[in-house]
Amino acid sequence: MSTYKKIRGTTVQNNAGNLPSAVDGQLWYDSTNAVFKHQYPNVTAAGAWSTGGSLNTARRRLPGAGTQTAALAISGTADPPLYAQVESYNGSSWTEIADVNTSREEHAAAGTQTAALTFGGKSGSAIGNTENWNGTSWTEVNDLNTARQELTGDGATNTAAIAIAGAPQRTVVETWNGTSWTETTDLNSGRGSFRGGAGTTTSALAFGGYTTTYVSLTESWNGSAWTEVSDLNTSGGYGGNTIGDSNTSALAVGGYTGTADTANTEEWNGSSWTETSNLPTATANNGAAGTSTSGLTFAGRNPSVTTATYEWLGAGQPVGAWSTGGSLNTARKAMASSGIGTQTAALSVGGQPTSSPNTANVESYNGTSWSETTDINTARNSSAATGTSTSGLVFFGNDGPGSSILNESWNGSTWTEVADGNTARRTLAAGGTDNTSALAFGGYTGTVRTGVTESWNGSAWTELNDLNTARNSLAGAGIVPAALAFGGSGPTAPYGNTELWNGTSWTEVNDLNTSRRDPAGAGTSNDALAFGGETPGDIRKTETEEWNGSNWTEVADLSTARQQLGGVGTTTAALGFGGQDGPTFTAVTEEWSSSSKTIQTITTS
């Protein structure tokens, strides 16, 4: 008989309460409660869409090939013109590459970013033209035997593909062997305008489409025959082609139901379709690539032709979470933004406590608790800071009379006044590495919101190019040559605007999902967190969003809704502390982990 020790290589550990050192799957005995327990990771129960980098050219009626992080978008139309353009996706942005030889729409594709095939479609009329991509250029090769449009197609490479049916109500299916097309077993139900297709020459799926009406039919291919299987939940055509790698794993994404475009997303598990998280926007005639666990859809109409790109992550992804840390000794808001340190070695600098307009108080966090350390020389709130717990900088802010240009350097034990900034302001954001390298941007001068950007080199501040959108009460992340600015306050409402700094200038990129002022930030220019903040009506927020270099995705909320909180760290280990959670100020500290765990009690009978 097997024992736990034989299976796991260790005995069951005895511990009074939960076991801090437990690894995933480990069993232990909680002697305090007289129960067995084990730990496992939290993962997402359903997949979700997030915004990706936009195409350069808006279009629809196009296919895709490749993966979520290495895809092709091939030709298409803007009604008119008809395009020959091809774009390549690297997981964050699209780049134009060599055109196909024949402009077309309503065609199909197969393969990878470096070895693809496109075939059929419409170029004035239905065509059978096939083109092969070798990673550099497109070459015309042997045509389909039956010219057609509105077909679907699949295939893992440019040497093995399948072309399925097409308009008008065709059943013909052909396979490609790298040289020529061969007719094989017909589809059972002739149709075109598919909602999608997926798979390979030996394991494929065709679903939805148009016969004399829009249908929900799904057929499965085993390499020799088609079999009707469970229908889609939502009938339709003109959906994303192609997400899925076999007849047991696919996504149906968007499409047209006969009355309206849809945002509907359905997931196929080999036996049935399940409705899952919808696209952010109803879309039809979209292109697609990737798999049911890591997919991509792009372009289409919503209702006009669009450049929008959306990335899909399936269920089973690690779930980040906030947990309670040690509270500040002094509750306060408006500490130095952008922050000094890490999750386990941080400083909370200045701010506004309940008892006075501002404070010089500084507290140090060691991963467990806060302790008071050396005060800054000038009490202030709404300043900015950057660096580490042994080499930091705090600058600008509100020192009582008004906006300040004061700048202080930290060496791990004392604060020293150093060269002032150029533009006095408060409620700004920052990035940087230590007390010799910082970037300050945005803020409020006392009379106007500003987009002014200044860099610090250890001895002086230099003015650089302004933000595109002047604002205050924003958050920031990153370093002097590569920073991110997000959120903030405008004349009438909070902003969701996000701007990326490349060392020379700011570029507007994808907005936050929740526009807000006074959020906190952590991370880098291509890997950041935004958390907390305020929306109109004095509504404090718990929302946390994660930036992947191209788009923001909502992740697990803070436990305490608040604005003007402090934030430091990374997307894997961040810290949020203090802030205003209503009419009062708070000392609450929360710690972010990109992966969280569940402890389960094992019941016996």
NUBA-646444 format. One record per residue (C-alpha): x, y, z. Coordinates in Angstrom, 3 decimals. Layout:
// NUBA-646444
<node <X; Y; Z>>
...
//
This chain:
// NUBA-646444
<node <0.000; 0.000; 0.000>>
<node <1.323; 3.470; -0.967>>
<node <1.825; 6.067; 1.740>>
<node <2.074; 9.859; 1.532>>
<node <5.820; 9.562; 2.178>>
<node <6.281; 7.090; -0.692>>
<node <4.347; 9.337; -3.059>>
<node <5.690; 12.742; -1.970>>
<node <9.061; 11.771; -0.496>>
<node <8.285; 13.287; 2.891>>
<node <6.044; 12.678; 5.872>>
<node <2.997; 14.795; 6.689>>
<node <4.220; 17.813; 8.630>>
<node <2.586; 18.780; 11.918>>
<node <2.038; 22.518; 12.445>>
<node <-0.028; 24.687; 14.769>>
<node <-2.244; 26.487; 12.245>>
<node <-1.444; 27.231; 8.592>>
<node <2.002; 26.282; 7.309>>
<node <3.804; 29.392; 5.899>>
<node <6.434; 27.277; 4.120>>
<node <3.883; 25.037; 2.354>>
<node <4.383; 24.446; -1.362>>
<node <1.587; 23.803; -3.827>>
<node <-0.005; 20.421; -3.246>>
<node <1.618; 19.891; 0.160>>
<node <-0.437; 18.219; 2.877>>
<node <0.022; 19.126; 6.554>>
<node <-1.762; 18.581; 9.835>>
<node <-3.084; 21.685; 11.598>>
<node <-2.768; 20.612; 15.242>>
<node <-4.579; 23.725; 16.508>>
<node <-7.775; 22.870; 14.653>>
<node <-7.160; 19.103; 14.431>>
<node <-7.602; 18.959; 10.637>>
<node <-5.544; 18.114; 7.566>>
<node <-4.937; 20.945; 5.090>>
<node <-3.343; 21.460; 1.706>>
<node <-2.470; 24.450; -0.477>>
<node <-3.066; 25.025; -4.194>>
<node <-2.699; 28.030; -6.523>>
<node <-5.624; 30.261; -7.429>>
<node <-6.241; 30.342; -11.163>>
<node <-8.828; 32.009; -13.360>>
<node <-12.077; 30.097; -13.826>>
<node <-12.733; 31.692; -17.228>>
<node <-10.711; 33.291; -19.976>>
<node <-10.668; 37.032; -20.629>>
<node <-9.936; 39.539; -23.404>>
<node <-7.552; 42.473; -23.123>>
<node <-6.630; 45.207; -25.595>>
<node <-3.573; 44.703; -27.775>>
<node <-1.629; 47.013; -30.082>>
<node <-3.645; 48.464; -32.954>>
<node <-3.094; 47.538; -36.601>>
<node <-1.614; 50.235; -38.807>>
<node <-4.367; 49.870; -41.435>>
<node <-8.072; 49.526; -40.578>>
<node <-9.767; 46.750; -42.575>>
<node <-12.071; 43.725; -42.490>>
<node <-12.691; 40.379; -44.234>>
<node <-9.164; 39.120; -43.642>>
<node <-7.624; 35.980; -42.110>>
<node <-4.735; 35.577; -39.713>>
<node <-1.970; 33.052; -39.143>>
<node <0.424; 32.286; -36.295>>
<node <0.212; 32.748; -32.540>>
<node <-0.822; 35.467; -30.108>>
<node <2.714; 36.844; -29.948>>
<node <3.804; 36.088; -33.524>>
<node <0.932; 36.596; -35.963>>
<node <0.124; 37.782; -39.482>>
<node <-2.838; 39.880; -40.662>>
<node <-3.200; 39.253; -44.378>>
<node <-4.745; 41.746; -46.869>>
<node <-8.521; 42.485; -46.542>>
<node <-10.662; 45.472; -47.487>>
<node <-11.867; 48.874; -46.303>>
<node <-14.769; 48.838; -48.811>>
<node <-12.789; 50.084; -50.807>>
<node <-9.881; 49.774; -51.234>>
<node <-8.924; 46.127; -51.506>>
<node <-5.588; 45.614; -49.756>>
<node <-2.457; 43.618; -50.488>>
<node <-0.934; 44.815; -47.213>>
<node <0.319; 42.311; -44.630>>
<node <1.194; 43.174; -41.030>>
<node <3.206; 41.203; -38.472>>
<node <2.412; 41.197; -34.710>>
<node <5.059; 40.690; -31.999>>
<node <2.747; 40.550; -28.993>>
<node <2.529; 44.317; -28.552>>
<node <2.629; 46.098; -31.927>>
<node <2.029; 45.553; -35.659>>
<node <4.619; 46.175; -38.377>>
<node <3.975; 46.296; -42.128>>
<node <5.895; 43.659; -44.074>>
<node <5.914; 42.443; -47.692>>
<node <2.574; 42.583; -49.534>>
<node <0.813; 39.607; -51.076>>
<node <0.855; 39.543; -54.867>>
<node <-2.937; 39.535; -55.251>>
<node <-5.113; 41.944; -53.258>>
<node <-8.094; 40.079; -51.869>>
<node <-10.788; 39.694; -49.224>>
<node <-12.884; 36.800; -47.828>>
<node <-9.925; 34.427; -48.122>>
<node <-8.329; 31.934; -45.710>>
<node <-4.878; 31.287; -44.295>>
<node <-2.765; 28.711; -42.471>>
<node <0.677; 28.390; -40.916>>
<node <2.954; 30.558; -38.818>>
<node <4.413; 34.056; -38.833>>
<node <7.424; 32.823; -40.807>>
<node <5.833; 30.038; -42.878>>
<node <2.280; 30.817; -43.973>>
<node <-0.168; 30.151; -46.786>>
<node <-3.112; 32.240; -47.996>>
<node <-5.664; 30.926; -50.481>>
<node <-8.950; 31.627; -52.226>>
<node <-11.025; 34.718; -51.597>>
<node <-12.430; 37.473; -53.736>>
<node <-10.569; 39.909; -55.967>>
<node <-13.387; 41.305; -58.056>>
<node <-14.717; 37.743; -58.282>>
<node <-13.961; 34.444; -56.568>>
<node <-10.355; 33.270; -56.990>>
<node <-8.330; 30.134; -56.271>>
<node <-4.957; 31.890; -56.038>>
<node <-2.613; 30.470; -53.417>>
<node <0.458; 32.287; -52.084>>
<node <3.274; 30.941; -49.918>>
<node <5.117; 33.038; -47.295>>
<node <8.697; 32.142; -46.348>>
<node <9.203; 34.860; -43.748>>
<node <10.470; 37.368; -46.304>>
<node <8.264; 37.330; -49.393>>
<node <5.089; 35.878; -50.924>>
<node <5.268; 33.520; -53.900>>
<node <2.355; 32.410; -56.060>>
<node <2.010; 28.626; -56.067>>
<node <-0.609; 26.186; -57.390>>
<node <-4.217; 27.361; -57.198>>
<node <-7.127; 25.709; -55.459>>
<node <-8.995; 23.339; -57.769>>
<node <-12.228; 25.217; -57.007>>
<node <-12.061; 29.013; -56.888>>
<node <-14.156; 30.373; -54.010>>
<node <-14.689; 33.110; -51.463>>
<node <-15.991; 33.180; -47.872>>
<node <-14.206; 29.898; -47.117>>
<node <-12.475; 28.932; -43.909>>
<node <-9.108; 27.235; -43.655>>
<node <-6.631; 25.833; -41.226>>
<node <-3.185; 24.335; -40.958>>
<node <-0.117; 24.354; -38.782>>
<node <2.391; 25.165; -41.560>>
<node <2.640; 26.338; -45.158>>
<node <3.131; 22.714; -46.264>>
<node <-0.037; 21.240; -44.754>>
<node <-3.339; 23.130; -44.951>>
<node <-7.049; 22.536; -45.461>>
<node <-9.500; 24.732; -47.437>>
<node <-13.099; 24.266; -46.316>>
<node <-16.239; 25.006; -48.367>>
<node <-17.115; 28.650; -49.182>>
<node <-19.785; 30.680; -50.967>>
<node <-22.152; 29.976; -52.549>>
<node <-23.063; 27.043; -50.265>>
<node <-20.146; 24.918; -51.361>>
<node <-19.280; 21.606; -49.676>>
<node <-15.927; 21.103; -51.404>>
<node <-12.872; 20.530; -49.175>>
<node <-9.252; 20.458; -50.358>>
<node <-5.948; 19.681; -48.628>>
<node <-2.511; 21.144; -49.429>>
<node <0.688; 19.081; -49.273>>
<node <3.199; 21.859; -49.873>>
<node <2.943; 21.585; -53.641>>
<node <-0.661; 21.148; -54.755>>
<node <-4.292; 20.946; -53.616>>
<node <-6.237; 17.663; -53.608>>
<node <-9.989; 17.320; -53.226>>
<node <-11.044; 15.212; -50.259>>
<node <-14.285; 14.348; -48.437>>
<node <-16.937; 17.073; -48.671>>
<node <-18.438; 18.952; -45.762>>
<node <-21.916; 17.663; -44.894>>
<node <-23.572; 21.071; -45.020>>
<node <-22.556; 23.434; -47.817>>
<node <-21.960; 26.994; -46.646>>
<node <-19.736; 30.051; -46.625>>
<node <-19.258; 33.104; -44.416>>
<node <-18.151; 30.872; -41.544>>
<node <-18.156; 32.095; -37.988>>
<node <-14.813; 30.316; -37.799>>
<node <-12.644; 27.278; -38.278>>
<node <-9.715; 25.707; -36.474>>
<node <-7.221; 22.879; -36.550>>
<node <-5.040; 20.976; -38.996>>
<node <-5.321; 18.709; -42.036>>
<node <-6.018; 15.733; -39.754>>
<node <-8.018; 17.378; -36.942>>
<node <-10.188; 20.348; -37.886>>
<node <-13.419; 22.124; -37.036>>
<node <-15.800; 24.286; -39.123>>
<node <-18.604; 26.178; -37.386>>
<node <-21.411; 28.600; -38.100>>
<node <-21.798; 30.223; -41.489>>
<node <-24.481; 30.983; -44.028>>
<node <-26.595; 28.546; -46.066>>
<node <-29.838; 30.335; -46.832>>
<node <-29.765; 31.658; -43.281>>
<node <-27.156; 32.011; -40.575>>
<node <-26.562; 28.678; -38.823>>
<node <-25.003; 27.245; -35.670>>
<node <-23.832; 23.989; -37.317>>
<node <-20.476; 22.570; -36.248>>
<node <-18.626; 19.824; -38.099>>
<node <-15.530; 17.941; -36.956>>
<node <-12.840; 16.539; -39.307>>
<node <-10.701; 13.509; -38.370>>
<node <-8.502; 13.456; -41.467>>
<node <-10.901; 11.412; -43.595>>
<node <-14.511; 12.341; -42.774>>
<node <-16.713; 15.150; -41.437>>
<node <-19.097; 14.528; -38.542>>
<node <-21.795; 16.860; -37.286>>
<node <-21.282; 17.628; -33.599>>
<node <-22.858; 19.971; -31.057>>
<node <-24.051; 23.324; -32.380>>
<node <-22.867; 26.769; -31.388>>
<node <-25.055; 28.543; -28.848>>
<node <-25.231; 31.622; -31.099>>
<node <-25.882; 31.202; -34.818>>
<node <-23.847; 33.448; -37.042>>
<node <-21.219; 33.977; -39.685>>
<node <-18.377; 36.325; -40.552>>
<node <-16.483; 35.626; -37.320>>
<node <-12.793; 35.432; -36.459>>
<node <-10.816; 32.936; -38.538>>
<node <-8.905; 31.100; -36.964>>
<node <-8.422; 30.425; -33.215>>
<node <-7.725; 26.802; -32.322>>
<node <-5.298; 24.017; -33.082>>
<node <-7.478; 20.885; -33.366>>
<node <-11.040; 19.564; -33.467>>
<node <-11.057; 19.471; -29.656>>
<node <-10.011; 23.059; -28.912>>
<node <-11.311; 26.254; -30.545>>
<node <-12.868; 29.682; -30.021>>
<node <-15.768; 31.262; -31.900>>
<node <-15.153; 35.010; -31.715>>
<node <-17.532; 37.750; -32.789>>
<node <-19.475; 37.551; -36.048>>
<node <-22.837; 38.556; -37.509>>
<node <-26.046; 36.881; -36.328>>
<node <-28.258; 37.962; -39.225>>
<node <-29.541; 41.001; -37.360>>
<node <-26.483; 42.467; -35.624>>
<node <-22.773; 42.071; -35.054>>
<node <-21.932; 40.231; -31.825>>
<node <-19.277; 40.316; -29.104>>
<node <-20.131; 36.715; -28.222>>
<node <-17.221; 34.358; -27.517>>
<node <-17.698; 30.596; -27.246>>
<node <-15.176; 27.918; -26.315>>
<node <-15.150; 24.376; -27.767>>
<node <-13.834; 21.511; -25.611>>
<node <-14.201; 18.671; -28.084>>
<node <-17.838; 17.913; -27.319>>
<node <-19.735; 21.175; -26.695>>
<node <-19.631; 24.951; -26.924>>
<node <-19.665; 27.090; -23.767>>
<node <-20.304; 30.820; -23.724>>
<node <-17.429; 32.643; -22.069>>
<node <-16.180; 36.240; -21.682>>
<node <-17.304; 38.485; -24.531>>
<node <-15.131; 40.690; -26.694>>
<node <-15.001; 44.296; -25.438>>
<node <-16.807; 45.406; -28.634>>
<node <-19.204; 43.643; -31.002>>
<node <-17.135; 42.830; -34.101>>
<node <-17.603; 40.969; -37.394>>
<node <-15.365; 40.191; -40.403>>
<node <-12.431; 40.024; -37.972>>
<node <-9.160; 38.168; -38.409>>
<node <-7.772; 35.828; -35.783>>
<node <-4.811; 33.623; -34.805>>
<node <-3.548; 31.529; -31.924>>
<node <-5.187; 28.932; -29.711>>
<node <-8.127; 28.664; -27.333>>
<node <-5.796; 29.337; -24.398>>
<node <-3.786; 32.142; -26.015>>
<node <-5.652; 33.753; -28.896>>
<node <-5.715; 36.953; -30.917>>
<node <-8.390; 38.745; -32.917>>
<node <-7.956; 41.926; -34.919>>
<node <-9.522; 44.285; -37.455>>
<node <-13.120; 43.787; -38.645>>
<node <-16.029; 46.184; -38.336>>
<node <-17.534; 47.696; -35.170>>
<node <-19.447; 49.123; -37.083>>
<node <-16.802; 50.872; -39.229>>
<node <-13.575; 49.154; -40.249>>
<node <-11.238; 49.083; -37.279>>
<node <-7.603; 48.625; -36.275>>
<node <-8.565; 47.168; -32.870>>
<node <-6.674; 44.127; -31.569>>
<node <-7.728; 41.961; -28.633>>
<node <-5.711; 39.274; -26.842>>
<node <-7.296; 36.226; -25.204>>
<node <-5.946; 34.351; -22.186>>
<node <-7.844; 31.194; -21.337>>
<node <-8.862; 29.855; -17.956>>
<node <-6.193; 28.550; -15.595>>
<node <-4.033; 31.701; -15.477>>
<node <-2.467; 32.585; -12.104>>
<node <-4.589; 35.002; -10.082>>
<node <-2.839; 37.877; -8.350>>
<node <-4.179; 39.173; -5.048>>
<node <-3.721; 41.805; -2.360>>
<node <-3.127; 40.763; 1.250>>
<node <-2.888; 42.811; 4.432>>
<node <0.519; 44.078; 5.534>>
<node <1.634; 46.031; 8.584>>
<node <-0.106; 49.397; 9.048>>
<node <1.674; 52.749; 8.952>>
<node <2.265; 54.294; 12.355>>
<node <0.709; 57.564; 11.157>>
<node <-2.402; 57.475; 8.969>>
<node <-2.027; 59.888; 6.063>>
<node <-2.672; 60.632; 2.415>>
<node <-0.691; 62.356; -0.357>>
<node <2.668; 60.794; 0.464>>
<node <5.371; 61.190; -2.184>>
<node <3.991; 59.535; -5.333>>
<node <5.769; 56.874; -7.440>>
<node <7.578; 55.851; -4.287>>
<node <10.912; 54.758; -2.908>>
<node <11.889; 51.096; -2.582>>
<node <10.365; 47.658; -2.952>>
<node <7.644; 45.588; -1.310>>
<node <10.035; 44.525; 1.457>>
<node <12.148; 47.694; 1.769>>
<node <10.083; 50.841; 1.213>>
<node <9.813; 54.425; 2.439>>
<node <6.644; 56.463; 3.029>>
<node <7.708; 60.106; 2.680>>
<node <5.812; 63.130; 3.947>>
<node <2.116; 63.508; 3.170>>
<node <-0.913; 64.923; 4.919>>
<node <-1.930; 63.389; 8.251>>
<node <-5.291; 63.995; 9.894>>
<node <-3.854; 66.473; 12.390>>
<node <-2.042; 68.918; 10.059>>
<node <-1.783; 70.087; 6.413>>
<node <1.525; 68.319; 5.867>>
<node <4.259; 66.379; 7.601>>
<node <7.999; 65.739; 7.381>>
<node <7.537; 62.251; 8.828>>
<node <9.214; 59.316; 7.041>>
<node <8.530; 55.651; 7.786>>
<node <10.460; 52.577; 6.632>>
<node <8.871; 49.212; 5.788>>
<node <10.755; 45.919; 6.145>>
<node <8.176; 43.599; 4.617>>
<node <6.321; 43.180; 7.914>>
<node <6.066; 46.474; 9.785>>
<node <6.703; 50.211; 9.512>>
<node <9.150; 52.086; 11.741>>
<node <9.877; 55.798; 11.927>>
<node <13.153; 56.963; 10.443>>
<node <14.810; 60.339; 9.687>>
<node <12.382; 63.112; 8.672>>
<node <12.765; 65.086; 5.481>>
<node <13.972; 68.672; 6.012>>
<node <10.847; 70.363; 4.656>>
<node <7.388; 69.080; 5.539>>
<node <5.260; 68.651; 2.425>>
<node <2.515; 66.638; 0.774>>
<node <1.768; 65.720; -2.852>>
<node <5.450; 65.473; -3.790>>
<node <7.097; 62.774; -5.904>>
<node <9.909; 60.366; -5.102>>
<node <12.009; 57.612; -6.600>>
<node <14.919; 55.329; -5.776>>
<node <15.677; 52.688; -3.183>>
<node <15.548; 52.525; 0.609>>
<node <19.255; 53.459; 0.683>>
<node <19.441; 55.894; -2.261>>
<node <16.335; 57.980; -2.844>>
<node <15.085; 61.371; -3.920>>
<node <11.970; 63.396; -2.972>>
<node <11.085; 66.475; -5.023>>
<node <8.528; 69.231; -5.601>>
<node <5.188; 69.034; -3.722>>
<node <3.102; 71.320; -1.525>>
<node <5.139; 72.767; 1.349>>
<node <2.346; 74.865; 2.878>>
<node <2.700; 78.219; 1.138>>
<node <2.120; 76.547; -2.242>>
<node <3.756; 74.444; -4.924>>
<node <7.449; 73.786; -4.336>>
<node <10.662; 73.262; -6.298>>
<node <12.553; 71.772; -3.316>>
<node <14.593; 68.607; -3.829>>
<node <16.098; 66.324; -1.146>>
<node <18.464; 63.355; -1.505>>
<node <18.485; 60.269; 0.789>>
<node <21.607; 58.177; 1.464>>
<node <20.015; 55.580; 3.718>>
<node <20.355; 57.588; 6.929>>
<node <19.955; 61.341; 6.257>>
<node <18.198; 63.750; 3.897>>
<node <20.206; 66.501; 2.193>>
<node <18.815; 69.457; 0.256>>
<node <20.173; 69.493; -3.297>>
<node <19.519; 71.550; -6.447>>
<node <15.936; 72.754; -6.911>>
<node <13.697; 71.894; -9.821>>
<node <12.726; 74.374; -12.543>>
<node <8.902; 74.371; -12.390>>
<node <7.237; 74.475; -8.962>>
<node <4.344; 71.981; -8.791>>
<node <2.524; 69.368; -6.761>>
<node <0.435; 66.224; -7.416>>
<node <2.926; 65.075; -10.067>>
<node <4.330; 61.640; -10.930>>
<node <7.826; 60.271; -11.382>>
<node <10.151; 57.478; -12.437>>
<node <13.781; 56.728; -11.692>>
<node <16.330; 54.423; -10.138>>
<node <18.172; 56.219; -7.299>>
<node <19.192; 59.657; -5.999>>
<node <21.172; 60.377; -9.190>>
<node <18.525; 59.533; -11.803>>
<node <14.910; 60.704; -11.763>>
<node <12.134; 61.878; -14.095>>
<node <9.352; 64.252; -12.945>>
<node <6.230; 64.819; -15.073>>
<node <2.856; 66.494; -14.905>>
<node <1.356; 68.161; -11.836>>
<node <-0.341; 71.368; -10.736>>
<node <1.584; 74.640; -10.455>>
<node <-0.973; 76.361; -8.255>>
<node <-2.691; 77.988; -11.207>>
<node <-2.649; 75.465; -14.070>>
<node <-2.249; 71.766; -14.793>>
<node <1.042; 71.095; -16.507>>
<node <2.686; 68.525; -18.755>>
<node <6.212; 69.709; -17.920>>
<node <8.818; 66.928; -17.796>>
<node <12.198; 67.317; -16.080>>
<node <15.082; 64.876; -15.587>>
<node <17.583; 64.766; -12.697>>
<node <21.188; 63.634; -13.258>>
<node <22.430; 63.838; -9.664>>
<node <23.295; 67.526; -9.759>>
<node <20.689; 69.441; -11.807>>
<node <17.213; 69.286; -13.355>>
<node <16.782; 69.649; -17.135>>
<node <13.496; 70.388; -18.917>>
<node <12.507; 67.897; -21.605>>
<node <9.473; 67.411; -23.866>>
<node <6.087; 67.805; -22.193>>
<node <3.377; 65.215; -21.772>>
<node <0.811; 65.346; -24.591>>
<node <-1.976; 65.791; -22.020>>
<node <-1.286; 68.260; -19.219>>
<node <-2.680; 66.878; -15.944>>
<node <-2.210; 66.533; -12.220>>
<node <-2.979; 63.742; -9.721>>
<node <-1.546; 61.132; -12.101>>
<node <0.625; 58.082; -11.445>>
<node <3.873; 56.942; -12.982>>
<node <6.288; 54.036; -13.341>>
<node <9.637; 53.319; -14.957>>
<node <13.022; 55.013; -15.237>>
<node <14.521; 58.095; -16.934>>
<node <14.879; 56.572; -20.430>>
<node <11.635; 54.555; -20.310>>
<node <8.662; 55.704; -18.237>>
<node <4.864; 55.469; -18.130>>
<node <2.308; 58.133; -17.121>>
<node <-1.319; 57.145; -16.491>>
<node <-4.564; 58.476; -15.103>>
<node <-4.855; 61.930; -13.575>>
<node <-7.189; 64.889; -13.334>>
<node <-8.405; 67.111; -16.148>>
<node <-10.500; 70.287; -16.182>>
<node <-13.840; 68.469; -15.894>>
<node <-13.163; 64.760; -15.325>>
<node <-10.449; 62.213; -14.500>>
<node <-8.296; 60.806; -17.272>>
<node <-7.604; 57.260; -18.394>>
<node <-4.892; 58.532; -20.731>>
<node <-1.644; 56.574; -20.746>>
<node <1.579; 57.925; -22.243>>
<node <4.868; 56.130; -22.884>>
<node <8.234; 57.934; -22.578>>
<node <11.161; 56.750; -24.731>>
<node <13.813; 59.055; -23.309>>
<node <12.978; 61.853; -25.744>>
<node <9.216; 62.230; -26.122>>
<node <5.840; 60.997; -24.890>>
<node <3.520; 58.875; -27.048>>
<node <-0.139; 58.243; -26.298>>
<node <-0.912; 54.535; -25.935>>
<node <-3.943; 52.536; -24.757>>
<node <-5.984; 54.050; -21.921>>
<node <-6.756; 52.618; -18.510>>
<node <-10.044; 50.739; -18.411>>
<node <-11.159; 52.922; -15.468>>
<node <-10.346; 56.615; -15.783>>
<node <-9.324; 57.961; -12.387>>
<node <-7.367; 60.591; -10.498>>
<node <-5.001; 59.992; -7.580>>
<node <-4.158; 56.318; -8.305>>
<node <-0.882; 54.728; -7.223>>
<node <1.522; 53.008; -9.575>>
<node <4.298; 50.430; -9.511>>
<node <6.531; 48.681; -12.030>>
<node <8.207; 49.615; -15.305>>
<node <7.213; 51.226; -18.602>>
<node <6.227; 47.874; -20.101>>
<node <5.099; 46.038; -16.969>>
<node <3.148; 48.189; -14.516>>
<node <0.271; 48.284; -12.010>>
<node <-2.302; 51.045; -11.436>>
<node <-4.375; 50.739; -8.264>>
<node <-6.846; 52.765; -6.253>>
<node <-7.811; 56.331; -7.134>>
<node <-11.015; 58.322; -7.372>>
<node <-13.787; 58.752; -9.948>>
<node <-16.440; 61.514; -10.104>>
<node <-18.731; 61.745; -7.102>>
<node <-15.834; 61.238; -4.657>>
<node <-15.962; 57.503; -5.284>>
<node <-12.765; 55.867; -4.028>>
<node <-11.687; 52.873; -6.087>>
<node <-10.336; 49.405; -5.390>>
<node <-9.677; 48.592; -9.047>>
<node <-6.226; 47.302; -9.962>>
<node <-5.062; 47.154; -13.571>>
<node <-1.947; 45.563; -15.054>>
<node <-0.058; 47.004; -18.056>>
<node <1.795; 44.571; -20.343>>
<node <3.464; 47.102; -22.605>>
<node <0.474; 47.553; -24.904>>
<node <-2.741; 47.355; -22.892>>
<node <-4.309; 47.407; -19.437>>
<node <-6.097; 44.381; -17.943>>
<node <-8.218; 44.439; -14.807>>
<node <-6.886; 42.149; -12.088>>
<node <-7.763; 41.605; -8.410>>
<node <-9.033; 44.617; -6.455>>
<node <-7.540; 46.247; -3.373>>
<node <-9.351; 45.352; -0.151>>
<node <-9.630; 49.030; 0.873>>
<node <-10.942; 51.589; -1.621>>
<node <-8.841; 54.765; -1.475>>
<node <-7.144; 57.616; -3.301>>
<node <-3.857; 59.498; -2.803>>
<node <-2.189; 56.321; -1.547>>
<node <1.470; 55.416; -1.816>>
<node <2.749; 52.689; -4.106>>
<node <6.056; 50.932; -4.811>>
<node <7.320; 47.642; -6.261>>
<node <6.700; 45.553; -9.351>>
<node <3.857; 43.672; -11.003>>
<node <4.879; 40.550; -9.118>>
<node <5.419; 42.174; -5.695>>
<node <3.931; 45.610; -5.019>>
<node <2.958; 47.630; -1.953>>
<node <0.039; 50.043; -1.470>>
<node <-0.172; 52.107; 1.733>>
<node <-2.043; 54.967; 3.346>>
<node <-4.419; 57.236; 1.451>>
<node <-7.914; 58.582; 1.905>>
<node <-10.675; 55.997; 2.185>>
<node <-13.586; 58.385; 2.766>>
<node <-13.834; 61.268; 5.210>>
<node <-10.810; 59.897; 7.069>>
<node <-7.232; 58.971; 6.241>>
<node <-5.969; 55.407; 6.553>>
<node <-2.793; 53.628; 7.672>>
<node <-3.734; 50.371; 5.918>>
<node <-0.975; 48.623; 3.958>>
<node <-1.643; 45.962; 1.322>>
<node <0.864; 43.669; -0.406>>
<node <0.363; 42.495; -3.993>>
<node <1.478; 39.080; -5.227>>
<node <1.047; 38.079; -8.876>>
<node <0.134; 34.571; -7.732>>
<node <-2.116; 33.724; -4.814>>
<node <-2.884; 30.539; -2.943>>
<node <-5.888; 28.824; -1.418>>
<node <-5.639; 26.694; 1.708>>
<node <-8.264; 23.978; 1.862>>
<node <-9.305; 21.891; 4.822>>
<node <-9.617; 18.201; 3.996>>
<node <-12.701; 16.619; 5.472>>
<node <-12.860; 12.936; 6.271>>
<node <-15.848; 10.722; 6.993>>
//
